Amino acid sequence: MPASLVHTCLRVRDPDASVRFYALLGFEETGRLTFETAYNVYLGLPGDGDRLELTVNVGREEPYPLGEGFNHIAVTVDDLDATLATLAEEADVHPEKPAYRPGGRDDLPRIAFVADPDGYRVELIDGGAFATPQDPAPAAG
């Protein structure tokens, strides 16, 4: 049986704020799982499975250290400018810097980075359907 990536887990302090934030990016709550001292809120995009697991450790008040290893998750959006306007208006979330084409490459879509309510970076990629870009493989020889 081939392996498949199921979801990414983020620890959050305010699940309502996190669910509202990700809903603005098109995610829907798909379920919950409760444990003795914690619970998970699962989110997915329409027509897809669970892609985000928001873990809530009951009673946790201090922010989680984000560390240096984790950088971001990436989400495609149909209209980057409209998404940024919605995030600003409805969640007071603003991009780290104005939208840009990575590395100055005109062959790549515009992107912008925002932070979710717990400070996790989210890369927004303009233009809907998207495959991670890669340079052509070097010629064999």
CNS distance restraints for C-alpha pairs under 8 A (distance, minus, plus):
assign (resid   6 and name CA) (resid  49 and name CA) 7.99 0.50 0.50
assign (resid   6 and name CA) (resid  50 and name CA) 6.97 0.50 0.50
assign (resid   6 and name CA) (resid  51 and name CA) 6.37 0.50 0.50
assign (resid   7 and name CA) (resid  50 and name CA) 6.20 0.50 0.50
assign (resid   7 and name CA) (resid  51 and name CA) 4.24 0.50 0.50
assign (resid   7 and name CA) (resid  52 and name CA) 5.26 0.50 0.50
assign (resid   7 and name CA) (resid  53 and name CA) 6.44 0.50 0.50
assign (resid   8 and name CA) (resid  51 and name CA) 6.22 0.50 0.50
assign (resid   8 and name CA) (resid  52 and name CA) 5.04 0.50 0.50
assign (resid   8 and name CA) (resid  53 and name CA) 5.96 0.50 0.50
assign (resid   9 and name CA) (resid  52 and name CA) 5.87 0.50 0.50
assign (resid   9 and name CA) (resid  53 and name CA) 4.46 0.50 0.50
assign (resid   9 and name CA) (resid  54 and name CA) 5.77 0.50 0.50
assign (resid   9 and name CA) (resid  55 and name CA) 6.77 0.50 0.50
assign (resid  10 and name CA) (resid  52 and name CA) 7.42 0.50 0.50
assign (resid  10 and name CA) (resid  53 and name CA) 6.27 0.50 0.50
assign (resid  10 and name CA) (resid  54 and name CA) 5.06 0.50 0.50
assign (resid  10 and name CA) (resid  55 and name CA) 6.12 0.50 0.50
assign (resid  11 and name CA) (resid  54 and name CA) 5.73 0.50 0.50
assign (resid  11 and name CA) (resid  55 and name CA) 4.68 0.50 0.50
assign (resid  11 and name CA) (resid  56 and name CA) 6.09 0.50 0.50
assign (resid  11 and name CA) (resid  57 and name CA) 7.72 0.50 0.50
assign (resid  11 and name CA) (resid  64 and name CA) 7.38 0.50 0.50
assign (resid  12 and name CA) (resid  18 and name CA) 7.30 0.50 0.50
assign (resid  12 and name CA) (resid  54 and name CA) 6.20 0.50 0.50
assign (resid  12 and name CA) (resid  55 and name CA) 6.02 0.50 0.50
assign (resid  12 and name CA) (resid  56 and name CA) 5.56 0.50 0.50
assign (resid  12 and name CA) (resid  57 and name CA) 7.87 0.50 0.50
assign (resid  12 and name CA) (resid  64 and name CA) 7.83 0.50 0.50
assign (resid  12 and name CA) (resid 118 and name CA) 6.13 0.50 0.50
assign (resid  13 and name CA) (resid  56 and name CA) 6.15 0.50 0.50
assign (resid  13 and name CA) (resid  57 and name CA) 7.47 0.50 0.50
assign (resid  13 and name CA) (resid  60 and name CA) 6.47 0.50 0.50
assign (resid  13 and name CA) (resid  61 and name CA) 6.64 0.50 0.50
assign (resid  13 and name CA) (resid  62 and name CA) 7.98 0.50 0.50
assign (resid  13 and name CA) (resid  63 and name CA) 7.19 0.50 0.50
assign (resid  13 and name CA) (resid 118 and name CA) 7.16 0.50 0.50
assign (resid  14 and name CA) (resid  18 and name CA) 6.35 0.50 0.50
assign (resid  14 and name CA) (resid  56 and name CA) 7.77 0.50 0.50
assign (resid  14 and name CA) (resid 117 and name CA) 7.82 0.50 0.50
assign (resid  15 and name CA) (resid  19 and name CA) 5.93 0.50 0.50
assign (resid  15 and name CA) (resid  41 and name CA) 7.74 0.50 0.50
assign (resid  15 and name CA) (resid  54 and name CA) 7.29 0.50 0.50
assign (resid  15 and name CA) (resid  56 and name CA) 6.91 0.50 0.50
assign (resid  16 and name CA) (resid  20 and name CA) 6.14 0.50 0.50
assign (resid  17 and name CA) (resid  21 and name CA) 6.15 0.50 0.50
assign (resid  17 and name CA) (resid 117 and name CA) 6.44 0.50 0.50
assign (resid  18 and name CA) (resid  22 and name CA) 6.21 0.50 0.50
assign (resid  18 and name CA) (resid 116 and name CA) 6.89 0.50 0.50
assign (resid  18 and name CA) (resid 117 and name CA) 5.89 0.50 0.50
assign (resid  18 and name CA) (resid 118 and name CA) 7.74 0.50 0.50
assign (resid  19 and name CA) (resid  23 and name CA) 5.93 0.50 0.50
assign (resid  19 and name CA) (resid  29 and name CA) 7.43 0.50 0.50
assign (resid  20 and name CA) (resid  24 and name CA) 6.45 0.50 0.50
assign (resid  21 and name CA) (resid  25 and name CA) 7.06 0.50 0.50
assign (resid  21 and name CA) (resid  87 and name CA) 7.83 0.50 0.50
assign (resid  21 and name CA) (resid  91 and name CA) 6.94 0.50 0.50
assign (resid  21 and name CA) (resid 116 and name CA) 6.61 0.50 0.50
assign (resid  21 and name CA) (resid 117 and name CA) 7.29 0.50 0.50
assign (resid  22 and name CA) (resid  26 and name CA) 6.60 0.50 0.50
assign (resid  22 and name CA) (resid  27 and name CA) 5.44 0.50 0.50
assign (resid  22 and name CA) (resid  28 and name CA) 7.82 0.50 0.50
assign (resid  22 and name CA) (resid 116 and name CA) 7.99 0.50 0.50
assign (resid  23 and name CA) (resid  27 and name CA) 4.63 0.50 0.50
assign (resid  23 and name CA) (resid  28 and name CA) 5.97 0.50 0.50
assign (resid  24 and name CA) (resid  83 and name CA) 7.81 0.50 0.50
assign (resid  24 and name CA) (resid  86 and name CA) 7.42 0.50 0.50
assign (resid  24 and name CA) (resid  87 and name CA) 6.90 0.50 0.50
assign (resid  25 and name CA) (resid  75 and name CA) 7.88 0.50 0.50
assign (resid  25 and name CA) (resid  77 and name CA) 7.26 0.50 0.50
assign (resid  25 and name CA) (resid  83 and name CA) 7.37 0.50 0.50
assign (resid  26 and name CA) (resid  45 and name CA) 6.20 0.50 0.50
assign (resid  26 and name CA) (resid  46 and name CA) 7.60 0.50 0.50
assign (resid  27 and name CA) (resid  43 and name CA) 5.92 0.50 0.50
assign (resid  27 and name CA) (resid  44 and name CA) 5.23 0.50 0.50
assign (resid  27 and name CA) (resid  45 and name CA) 4.67 0.50 0.50
assign (resid  27 and name CA) (resid  46 and name CA) 7.09 0.50 0.50
assign (resid  28 and name CA) (resid  43 and name CA) 5.34 0.50 0.50
assign (resid  28 and name CA) (resid  44 and name CA) 5.46 0.50 0.50
assign (resid  28 and name CA) (resid  45 and name CA) 6.08 0.50 0.50
assign (resid  28 and name CA) (resid  46 and name CA) 7.02 0.50 0.50
assign (resid  29 and name CA) (resid  41 and name CA) 7.08 0.50 0.50
assign (resid  29 and name CA) (resid  42 and name CA) 5.78 0.50 0.50
assign (resid  29 and name CA) (resid  43 and name CA) 4.43 0.50 0.50
assign (resid  29 and name CA) (resid  44 and name CA) 6.53 0.50 0.50
assign (resid  30 and name CA) (resid  41 and name CA) 7.79 0.50 0.50
assign (resid  30 and name CA) (resid  42 and name CA) 5.41 0.50 0.50
assign (resid  30 and name CA) (resid  43 and name CA) 5.28 0.50 0.50
assign (resid  30 and name CA) (resid  44 and name CA) 6.29 0.50 0.50
assign (resid  30 and name CA) (resid  50 and name CA) 6.66 0.50 0.50
assign (resid  31 and name CA) (resid  41 and name CA) 6.11 0.50 0.50
assign (resid  31 and name CA) (resid  42 and name CA) 5.19 0.50 0.50
assign (resid  31 and name CA) (resid  43 and name CA) 7.31 0.50 0.50
assign (resid  32 and name CA) (resid  39 and name CA) 7.07 0.50 0.50
assign (resid  32 and name CA) (resid  40 and name CA) 5.44 0.50 0.50
assign (resid  32 and name CA) (resid  41 and name CA) 4.64 0.50 0.50
assign (resid  32 and name CA) (resid  42 and name CA) 5.93 0.50 0.50
assign (resid  33 and name CA) (resid  39 and name CA) 5.58 0.50 0.50
assign (resid  33 and name CA) (resid  40 and name CA) 5.15 0.50 0.50
assign (resid  33 and name CA) (resid  41 and name CA) 6.84 0.50 0.50
assign (resid  34 and name CA) (resid  38 and name CA) 6.37 0.50 0.50
assign (resid  34 and name CA) (resid  39 and name CA) 4.26 0.50 0.50
assign (resid  34 and name CA) (resid  40 and name CA) 6.46 0.50 0.50
assign (resid  35 and name CA) (resid  39 and name CA) 5.53 0.50 0.50
assign (resid  37 and name CA) (resid  57 and name CA) 6.23 0.50 0.50
assign (resid  37 and name CA) (resid  58 and name CA) 5.69 0.50 0.50
assign (resid  38 and name CA) (resid  55 and name CA) 7.05 0.50 0.50
assign (resid  38 and name CA) (resid  56 and name CA) 5.46 0.50 0.50
assign (resid  38 and name CA) (resid  57 and name CA) 4.33 0.50 0.50
assign (resid  38 and name CA) (resid  58 and name CA) 5.30 0.50 0.50
assign (resid  39 and name CA) (resid  55 and name CA) 5.88 0.50 0.50
assign (resid  39 and name CA) (resid  56 and name CA) 5.37 0.50 0.50
assign (resid  39 and name CA) (resid  57 and name CA) 6.73 0.50 0.50
assign (resid  39 and name CA) (resid  58 and name CA) 7.72 0.50 0.50
assign (resid  40 and name CA) (resid  53 and name CA) 6.11 0.50 0.50
assign (resid  40 and name CA) (resid  54 and name CA) 5.45 0.50 0.50
assign (resid  40 and name CA) (resid  55 and name CA) 4.49 0.50 0.50
assign (resid  40 and name CA) (resid  56 and name CA) 6.15 0.50 0.50
assign (resid  41 and name CA) (resid  53 and name CA) 5.73 0.50 0.50
assign (resid  41 and name CA) (resid  54 and name CA) 5.02 0.50 0.50
assign (resid  41 and name CA) (resid  55 and name CA) 6.50 0.50 0.50
assign (resid  41 and name CA) (resid  56 and name CA) 7.90 0.50 0.50
assign (resid  42 and name CA) (resid  50 and name CA) 5.84 0.50 0.50
assign (resid  42 and name CA) (resid  51 and name CA) 7.34 0.50 0.50
assign (resid  42 and name CA) (resid  52 and name CA) 5.75 0.50 0.50
assign (resid  42 and name CA) (resid  53 and name CA) 4.65 0.50 0.50
assign (resid  42 and name CA) (resid  54 and name CA) 6.30 0.50 0.50
assign (resid  43 and name CA) (resid  50 and name CA) 5.38 0.50 0.50
assign (resid  43 and name CA) (resid  51 and name CA) 6.01 0.50 0.50
assign (resid  43 and name CA) (resid  52 and name CA) 5.07 0.50 0.50
assign (resid  43 and name CA) (resid  53 and name CA) 6.45 0.50 0.50
assign (resid  43 and name CA) (resid  54 and name CA) 7.87 0.50 0.50
assign (resid  44 and name CA) (resid  48 and name CA) 6.07 0.50 0.50
assign (resid  44 and name CA) (resid  49 and name CA) 5.50 0.50 0.50
assign (resid  44 and name CA) (resid  50 and name CA) 4.49 0.50 0.50
assign (resid  44 and name CA) (resid  51 and name CA) 5.06 0.50 0.50
assign (resid  44 and name CA) (resid  52 and name CA) 6.49 0.50 0.50
assign (resid  45 and name CA) (resid  49 and name CA) 7.12 0.50 0.50
assign (resid  45 and name CA) (resid  50 and name CA) 7.73 0.50 0.50
assign (resid  45 and name CA) (resid  51 and name CA) 7.56 0.50 0.50
assign (resid  56 and name CA) (resid  60 and name CA) 7.97 0.50 0.50
assign (resid  63 and name CA) (resid 118 and name CA) 7.18 0.50 0.50
assign (resid  64 and name CA) (resid 118 and name CA) 7.82 0.50 0.50
assign (resid  66 and name CA) (resid  70 and name CA) 6.99 0.50 0.50
assign (resid  66 and name CA) (resid 119 and name CA) 7.79 0.50 0.50
assign (resid  66 and name CA) (resid 120 and name CA) 7.36 0.50 0.50
assign (resid  71 and name CA) (resid 120 and name CA) 7.91 0.50 0.50
assign (resid  71 and name CA) (resid 121 and name CA) 6.59 0.50 0.50
assign (resid  72 and name CA) (resid 120 and name CA) 6.69 0.50 0.50
assign (resid  72 and name CA) (resid 121 and name CA) 4.69 0.50 0.50
assign (resid  72 and name CA) (resid 122 and name CA) 5.31 0.50 0.50
assign (resid  72 and name CA) (resid 123 and name CA) 6.48 0.50 0.50
assign (resid  73 and name CA) (resid 121 and name CA) 6.71 0.50 0.50
assign (resid  73 and name CA) (resid 122 and name CA) 5.08 0.50 0.50
assign (resid  73 and name CA) (resid 123 and name CA) 6.07 0.50 0.50
assign (resid  74 and name CA) (resid 122 and name CA) 5.71 0.50 0.50
assign (resid  74 and name CA) (resid 123 and name CA) 4.48 0.50 0.50
assign (resid  74 and name CA) (resid 124 and name CA) 6.01 0.50 0.50
assign (resid  74 and name CA) (resid 125 and name CA) 7.15 0.50 0.50
assign (resid  75 and name CA) (resid 122 and name CA) 7.16 0.50 0.50
assign (resid  75 and name CA) (resid 123 and name CA) 6.15 0.50 0.50
assign (resid  75 and name CA) (resid 124 and name CA) 5.18 0.50 0.50
assign (resid  75 and name CA) (resid 125 and name CA) 6.15 0.50 0.50
assign (resid  76 and name CA) (resid 124 and name CA) 5.72 0.50 0.50
assign (resid  76 and name CA) (resid 125 and name CA) 4.59 0.50 0.50
assign (resid  76 and name CA) (resid 126 and name CA) 6.12 0.50 0.50
assign (resid  76 and name CA) (resid 127 and name CA) 6.81 0.50 0.50
assign (resid  76 and name CA) (resid 128 and name CA) 5.18 0.50 0.50
assign (resid  76 and name CA) (resid 129 and name CA) 6.69 0.50 0.50
assign (resid  76 and name CA) (resid 130 and name CA) 6.86 0.50 0.50
assign (resid  77 and name CA) (resid  83 and name CA) 7.17 0.50 0.50
assign (resid  77 and name CA) (resid 124 and name CA) 6.50 0.50 0.50
assign (resid  77 and name CA) (resid 125 and name CA) 5.98 0.50 0.50
assign (resid  77 and name CA) (resid 126 and name CA) 5.42 0.50 0.50
assign (resid  77 and name CA) (resid 127 and name CA) 5.96 0.50 0.50
assign (resid  77 and name CA) (resid 128 and name CA) 4.90 0.50 0.50
assign (resid  78 and name CA) (resid 126 and name CA) 6.09 0.50 0.50
assign (resid  78 and name CA) (resid 127 and name CA) 4.70 0.50 0.50
assign (resid  78 and name CA) (resid 128 and name CA) 4.25 0.50 0.50
assign (resid  79 and name CA) (resid  83 and name CA) 6.16 0.50 0.50
assign (resid  79 and name CA) (resid 126 and name CA) 5.82 0.50 0.50
assign (resid  79 and name CA) (resid 127 and name CA) 6.07 0.50 0.50
assign (resid  79 and name CA) (resid 128 and name CA) 7.53 0.50 0.50
assign (resid  80 and name CA) (resid  84 and name CA) 6.10 0.50 0.50
assign (resid  80 and name CA) (resid 110 and name CA) 7.86 0.50 0.50
assign (resid  80 and name CA) (resid 111 and name CA) 7.58 0.50 0.50
assign (resid  80 and name CA) (resid 112 and name CA) 7.98 0.50 0.50
assign (resid  80 and name CA) (resid 124 and name CA) 7.03 0.50 0.50
assign (resid  80 and name CA) (resid 125 and name CA) 6.92 0.50 0.50
assign (resid  80 and name CA) (resid 126 and name CA) 4.86 0.50 0.50
assign (resid  80 and name CA) (resid 127 and name CA) 7.32 0.50 0.50
assign (resid  81 and name CA) (resid  85 and name CA) 6.19 0.50 0.50
assign (resid  82 and name CA) (resid  86 and name CA) 6.16 0.50 0.50
assign (resid  83 and name CA) (resid  87 and name CA) 6.14 0.50 0.50
assign (resid  84 and name CA) (resid  88 and name CA) 6.11 0.50 0.50
assign (resid  84 and name CA) (resid  93 and name CA) 7.94 0.50 0.50
assign (resid  84 and name CA) (resid  94 and name CA) 6.98 0.50 0.50
assign (resid  84 and name CA) (resid  95 and name CA) 7.36 0.50 0.50
assign (resid  85 and name CA) (resid  89 and name CA) 6.11 0.50 0.50
assign (resid  86 and name CA) (resid  90 and name CA) 5.77 0.50 0.50
assign (resid  86 and name CA) (resid  91 and name CA) 7.70 0.50 0.50
assign (resid  87 and name CA) (resid  91 and name CA) 5.16 0.50 0.50
assign (resid  87 and name CA) (resid  92 and name CA) 6.25 0.50 0.50
assign (resid  87 and name CA) (resid  93 and name CA) 5.25 0.50 0.50
assign (resid  87 and name CA) (resid  94 and name CA) 6.98 0.50 0.50
assign (resid  88 and name CA) (resid  92 and name CA) 4.37 0.50 0.50
assign (resid  88 and name CA) (resid  93 and name CA) 4.73 0.50 0.50
assign (resid  88 and name CA) (resid  94 and name CA) 5.59 0.50 0.50
assign (resid  89 and name CA) (resid  93 and name CA) 7.84 0.50 0.50
assign (resid  93 and name CA) (resid 114 and name CA) 6.93 0.50 0.50
assign (resid  93 and name CA) (resid 115 and name CA) 7.25 0.50 0.50
assign (resid  93 and name CA) (resid 116 and name CA) 7.91 0.50 0.50
assign (resid  94 and name CA) (resid 114 and name CA) 6.22 0.50 0.50
assign (resid  95 and name CA) (resid  99 and name CA) 7.69 0.50 0.50
assign (resid  95 and name CA) (resid 112 and name CA) 6.09 0.50 0.50
assign (resid  95 and name CA) (resid 113 and name CA) 5.40 0.50 0.50
assign (resid  95 and name CA) (resid 114 and name CA) 4.63 0.50 0.50
assign (resid  95 and name CA) (resid 115 and name CA) 7.70 0.50 0.50
assign (resid  96 and name CA) (resid 112 and name CA) 7.31 0.50 0.50
assign (resid  96 and name CA) (resid 113 and name CA) 5.74 0.50 0.50
assign (resid  96 and name CA) (resid 114 and name CA) 5.98 0.50 0.50
assign (resid  97 and name CA) (resid 112 and name CA) 7.06 0.50 0.50
assign (resid  97 and name CA) (resid 113 and name CA) 7.45 0.50 0.50
assign (resid  98 and name CA) (resid 112 and name CA) 6.67 0.50 0.50
assign (resid  99 and name CA) (resid 110 and name CA) 6.00 0.50 0.50
assign (resid  99 and name CA) (resid 111 and name CA) 5.34 0.50 0.50
assign (resid  99 and name CA) (resid 112 and name CA) 4.64 0.50 0.50
assign (resid 100 and name CA) (resid 104 and name CA) 7.78 0.50 0.50
assign (resid 100 and name CA) (resid 110 and name CA) 4.92 0.50 0.50
assign (resid 100 and name CA) (resid 111 and name CA) 5.53 0.50 0.50
assign (resid 100 and name CA) (resid 112 and name CA) 6.64 0.50 0.50
assign (resid 101 and name CA) (resid 105 and name CA) 5.98 0.50 0.50
assign (resid 101 and name CA) (resid 106 and name CA) 6.67 0.50 0.50
assign (resid 101 and name CA) (resid 108 and name CA) 6.11 0.50 0.50
assign (resid 101 and name CA) (resid 109 and name CA) 5.97 0.50 0.50
assign (resid 101 and name CA) (resid 110 and name CA) 4.42 0.50 0.50
assign (resid 101 and name CA) (resid 111 and name CA) 6.18 0.50 0.50
assign (resid 102 and name CA) (resid 108 and name CA) 6.96 0.50 0.50
assign (resid 102 and name CA) (resid 109 and name CA) 7.98 0.50 0.50
assign (resid 102 and name CA) (resid 110 and name CA) 7.14 0.50 0.50
assign (resid 102 and name CA) (resid 111 and name CA) 7.18 0.50 0.50
assign (resid 108 and name CA) (resid 133 and name CA) 7.60 0.50 0.50
assign (resid 109 and name CA) (resid 125 and name CA) 6.67 0.50 0.50
assign (resid 109 and name CA) (resid 126 and name CA) 5.82 0.50 0.50
assign (resid 109 and name CA) (resid 127 and name CA) 7.09 0.50 0.50
assign (resid 110 and name CA) (resid 125 and name CA) 6.25 0.50 0.50
assign (resid 110 and name CA) (resid 126 and name CA) 5.54 0.50 0.50
assign (resid 111 and name CA) (resid 123 and name CA) 6.68 0.50 0.50
assign (resid 111 and name CA) (resid 124 and name CA) 5.49 0.50 0.50
assign (resid 111 and name CA) (resid 125 and name CA) 4.65 0.50 0.50
assign (resid 111 and name CA) (resid 126 and name CA) 6.06 0.50 0.50
assign (resid 112 and name CA) (resid 123 and name CA) 5.80 0.50 0.50
assign (resid 112 and name CA) (resid 124 and name CA) 5.33 0.50 0.50
assign (resid 112 and name CA) (resid 125 and name CA) 6.94 0.50 0.50
assign (resid 113 and name CA) (resid 121 and name CA) 6.39 0.50 0.50
assign (resid 113 and name CA) (resid 122 and name CA) 5.54 0.50 0.50
assign (resid 113 and name CA) (resid 123 and name CA) 4.52 0.50 0.50
assign (resid 113 and name CA) (resid 124 and name CA) 6.11 0.50 0.50
assign (resid 114 and name CA) (resid 121 and name CA) 5.72 0.50 0.50
assign (resid 114 and name CA) (resid 122 and name CA) 5.36 0.50 0.50
assign (resid 114 and name CA) (resid 123 and name CA) 6.64 0.50 0.50
assign (resid 114 and name CA) (resid 124 and name CA) 7.67 0.50 0.50
assign (resid 115 and name CA) (resid 119 and name CA) 4.93 0.50 0.50
assign (resid 115 and name CA) (resid 120 and name CA) 5.29 0.50 0.50
assign (resid 115 and name CA) (resid 121 and name CA) 4.55 0.50 0.50
assign (resid 115 and name CA) (resid 122 and name CA) 5.94 0.50 0.50
assign (resid 116 and name CA) (resid 120 and name CA) 5.37 0.50 0.50
assign (resid 116 and name CA) (resid 121 and name CA) 6.52 0.50 0.50
assign (resid 116 and name CA) (resid 122 and name CA) 7.01 0.50 0.50
